[in-house]
């Protein structure tokens, strides 16, 4: 057991991070990745769509695996005063093609801490044959704070959602606008501009996680 896992067990009683949920068609989950992605086995769901304690397997007998990535979101549970906004995004086999294409489109080799990921439920209900849920995803790789002080201003990247092709052709349940997600504007609150004397592009500065902005300011001897 790693130190992070041990501390999670200690502080959360084994409950772990809240899971990211898509409750309504068109819902979007987005946030900054805070931990290295992990691979776990999927679980089966009951007829009401709730997870069970039973592990999921393919028809071949092979375990059905998923990627779990912890992201920092702006979501808060009003009934949980200790909710810090972290959510576990379960990238199931159904969702993996969309995320894979989004990572490739971003020119990245994989999901990384500091990257911003957004996923949207775009179609299907998940109930009944030929009506599997469909998703779209976008990804923004992490910015390297140390390089921003000397690099020329960067162009703001506006990732385009990459949708996973449904396994079975079926009419969509409903249209789910918008067709794109503006990751940088949607996931980052308004912040002050870049420090004076730097050549950091304001859009890049606004997209940085608080930790990277703090590190840059500290390196310049400025308060955060």
Buried (B, 14 or more C-beta within 10 A) or exposed (E): EEEEEEEBEEEEEEEBBBEBEBEEBBBBBBBBBBBEBEEEEBBEEEEEEEEEEEEBEEEEEEEBBBBBBBBBBEBEEEEEEEEEEBBBBBBBBBBBBBBBBBBEBBEBEEBBBBBBBBBBBBBBEBEEEEBBBBBBBBBBBBBEBEEBBEBEEBEBBBBEBBBBEBEEEBEEBEEBEEEBBBBBEEBBEEEEEBBEEBEBBEBBBBBBBEBBBBBBBEEEEEEE
